[in-house]
């Protein structure tokens, strides 16, 4: 099930649950007591900030006296919302770029964990590196939108300097060596990684190519953790996937743990980054 128009499935589900409660004349406080959750949880569900499980949706439907026929529609929405595909062509139809949407998701999270196998993560990119990345996007950007996307990505990076939030990165050697321009562009990017890695609330793990593999992952992903649990964002060629089902989120958490065991950190990571930079510098001089 894809999105209807520009409204995410999770928000469709939230709107329907709120409408069912209101039509039944049940207050949020009363419903919370009936289904065994807090009033604030009901509020967050109805605002779309929390995605309820299917058993909770079923209890909601029963406690507001909605028909059994309503259950099939709610079940379909809930199942689709837990792993929602948002095609790029749809997301960009009415907007020039999506950096503000990503920033909103990042703002809600207290911990952000990023794995990238093929490109330096956006939160660590220099302006020119980001511009080159956006220029390769399969949905072409207009010149003005490209500039706005780069500016939006740089604005997102301000969050790295909020000391009460944690940012963890795992980056493969292949991503470090991927070069969307001249060697000097990549050298500047490697320096940026080293600089941001000095922040106390930022952890950067590097995964060497010759390390013994404990797992394999063909795509990058981001895990956003907040007080309401974790959400995983997966970028594919055609769409972004928002993964919310707890059992699926657990798969990504397990994969993150294995990838982290393959990475080097701190002084060892700095030495490794310096070796990569030396290779790139030799390329530039050659």
C-alpha positions in Angstrom: 0.0 0.0 0.0 1.5 3.4 -1.0 0.6 6.8 0.2 -2.6 8.4 -0.8 -1.7 11.8 -2.3 0.9 13.4 -0.1 -0.5 12.0 3.2 1.7 9.3 4.9 -0.1 6.2 5.8 0.8 6.7 9.5 -1.0 10.0 9.5 -4.0 8.4 7.7 -4.2 5.9 10.5 -3.9 8.6 13.2 -6.7 10.6 11.6 -9.0 7.6 11.4 -8.4 6.6 15.0 -9.0 10.1 16.2 -12.2 10.3 14.2 -13.5 7.0 15.6 -12.9 8.2 19.1 -14.6 11.6 18.5 -17.6 10.0 16.8 -18.0 7.7 19.8 -18.0 10.7 22.1 -15.1 9.3 24.2 -12.5 11.6 25.6 -8.8 10.9 25.2 -8.5 10.4 29.0 -11.3 7.8 29.1 -10.0 5.9 26.1 -6.5 5.8 27.6 -8.0 4.2 30.7 -10.0 1.7 28.7 -7.1 0.4 26.6 -4.5 0.6 29.3 -2.2 3.4 28.1 -1.5 7.0 29.2 -3.4 9.9 28.0 -0.3 11.3 26.4 0.2 8.1 24.4 -3.3 8.5 23.0 -2.5 12.1 22.1 0.8 11.1 20.4 -1.0 8.3 18.5 -3.6 10.8 17.2 -1.0 13.3 16.2 0.9 10.6 14.3 4.0 10.8 16.5 3.5 7.2 17.8 2.5 4.4 15.6 0.3 1.9 17.5 0.6 -1.9 17.3 -2.2 -3.9 15.7 -3.4 -5.3 19.1 -3.6 -1.7 20.4 -5.5 -0.6 17.3 -7.9 -3.5 17.7 -8.5 -2.6 21.4 -9.0 1.0 20.3 -11.7 0.0 17.8 -13.5 -2.2 20.3 -13.5 0.4 23.1 -15.0 3.1 20.9 -17.7 0.7 19.6 -16.7 0.8 16.0 -18.0 -2.0 13.7 -16.1 -5.2 13.1 -16.0 -4.2 9.4 -13.8 -1.3 10.4 -11.2 -3.7 11.7 -10.1 -4.8 8.2 -9.4 -1.2 7.1 -7.6 -0.4 10.3 -5.5 -3.6 10.1 -4.5 -2.8 6.5 -3.5 0.7 7.4 -1.5 -0.4 10.5 0.4 -3.2 8.6 1.3 -0.8 5.8 2.3 2.0 8.1 4.8 -0.2 10.0 6.9 -0.5 6.9 5.9 2.5 4.7 7.4 3.1 1.3 7.6 6.8 0.3 8.6 7.0 -3.4 11.0 9.9 -4.1 9.0 11.0 -7.1 5.9 11.4 -4.9 7.8 13.1 -2.1 9.4 15.6 -4.4 6.3 16.3 -6.4 5.4 19.4 -4.4 8.8 20.2 -2.8 12.2 21.1 -4.0 14.0 18.9 -1.5 13.4 16.8 1.6 16.1 18.0 4.0 13.6 19.8 6.3 11.6 16.5 6.6 14.8 14.6 7.6 15.7 17.4 10.1 12.3 17.1 11.7 12.8 13.4 12.2 16.3 14.0 13.6 15.0 16.6 16.0 12.6 14.1 17.6 15.4 11.6 18.3 17.8 11.7 21.2 20.1 9.2 19.6 20.8 8.9 15.9 22.7 5.9 14.5 23.8 6.0 10.9 25.3 3.2 8.8 26.6 4.0 5.4 28.3 1.4 3.1 28.7 3.6 -0.1 28.8 7.3 0.7 29.8 9.6 3.6 26.7 10.2 5.7 24.9 13.5 5.1 25.4 14.8 8.6 29.2 14.7 8.0 29.3 16.0 4.4 31.1 19.2 3.3 29.1 21.6 1.2 30.8 20.7 -2.1 30.6 16.9 -1.4 26.9 17.3 -0.6 26.3 19.3 -3.9 28.0 16.5 -5.9 25.9 13.9 -4.2 22.7 15.7 -4.9 23.7 16.3 -8.5 23.8 12.5 -8.9 20.2 12.0 -7.6 18.0 10.1 -9.9 15.2 12.6 -9.6 17.1 15.6 -11.0 17.2 18.8 -9.0 16.6 22.2 -10.5 19.5 24.6 -9.9 17.6 26.6 -7.2 16.4 23.4 -5.5 19.9 21.9 -5.5 21.3 25.0 -3.7 18.4 24.8 -1.2 19.0 21.1 -0.6 22.7 21.7 0.1 21.8 24.6 2.5 19.3 22.3 4.2 21.8 19.5 4.7 24.3 22.0 6.3 21.5 23.3 8.6 20.9 19.7 9.8 24.5 19.5 10.9 24.0 22.1 13.6 22.4 19.3 15.7 25.8 17.7 16.0 26.8 20.4 18.4 23.9 19.8 20.8 25.8 18.1 23.6 22.7 16.4 25.1 22.2 14.4 21.9 24.2 11.4 20.7 25.2 10.7 17.1 26.8 7.4 16.2 28.2 6.6 12.7 29.5 3.5 11.1 31.2 4.1 7.7 32.8 1.5 5.4 36.2 2.0 3.8 34.4 1.9 0.4 32.3 4.9 1.5 35.4 6.8 2.6 37.1 6.2 -0.7 34.1 6.9 -2.9 35.0 10.1 -4.8 32.3 12.3 -6.5 34.9 14.8 -7.7 38.6 15.6 -7.7 40.9 14.1 -5.0 41.1 17.5 -3.2 37.3 17.3 -2.7 37.7 14.0 -0.9 40.6 15.2 1.1 38.5 18.0 2.5 35.7 15.6 3.2 38.1 13.3 5.2 39.3 16.3 7.2 35.7 17.1 8.0 35.1 13.6 9.4 38.2 13.8 11.5 37.2 17.2 12.9 33.6 16.2 13.8 34.9 13.0 15.3 36.4 15.1 18.1 33.0 16.0 19.5 32.2 14.1 22.7 28.7 13.3 21.7 29.7 12.0 18.3 31.1 8.4 17.7 32.6 7.5 14.4 33.4 3.9 13.6 35.2 3.0 10.4 34.9 -0.5 8.9 38.1 -1.5 7.0 37.7 -3.4 3.8 40.0 -6.3 5.0 38.3 -6.8 8.3 36.8 -10.3 8.9 33.1 -9.9 8.0 30.5 -10.7 10.7 27.6 -9.7 8.5 26.8 -8.1 5.2 24.5 -5.1 4.5 23.9 -3.9 0.9 22.2 -0.6 1.9 22.6 2.2 4.4 20.1 2.8 7.2 19.5 5.2 10.1 18.1 4.3 13.5 16.3 7.1 15.3 15.8 6.5 19.1 13.5 8.6 21.3 11.3 8.1 24.3 8.6 6.3 22.2 11.0 3.7 20.8 13.0 3.4 17.6 12.2 4.0 13.9 14.5 2.9 11.0 14.9 4.9 7.8 16.2 3.0 4.8 17.0 4.8 1.5 16.5 2.7 -1.6 16.8 3.7 -5.3 13.1 4.4 -5.7 11.9 5.2 -2.2 12.5 5.8 1.4 11.3 3.0 3.7 10.1 3.9 7.2 10.4 0.8 9.4 8.4 0.9 12.6 7.4 -2.7 13.4 9.3 -3.7 16.6 10.4 -7.1 15.2 11.8 -5.4 12.1 13.5 -2.7 14.0 15.1 -5.4 16.1 16.7 -6.8 12.9 18.4 -3.5 12.2 19.5 -3.2 15.8 21.1 -6.6 15.7 22.8 -5.8 12.3 24.1 -2.5 13.8 25.6 -4.5 16.7 27.4 -6.8 14.3 28.7 -4.0 12.1 29.9 -2.1 15.2 32.1 -5.1 16.1 33.7 -4.9 12.7 34.6 -1.2 13.1 37.7 0.6 14.5 37.2 3.7 16.8 39.1 6.6 18.4 42.9 6.5 17.9 42.8 3.5 15.6 40.1 5.1 13.5 42.1 8.3 13.3 45.2 6.3 12.1 43.0 4.5 9.5 41.5 7.7 8.3 45.0 9.2 7.9 46.1 6.2 5.8 43.1 6.7 3.5 43.9 10.4 3.2 47.5 9.6 2.4 46.3 7.4 -0.5 44.1 10.1 -1.8 46.8 12.7 -1.5 49.2 10.4 -3.5 46.5 10.2 -6.2 46.2 14.0 -6.3 50.0 14.3 -6.6 50.4 11.6 -9.2 
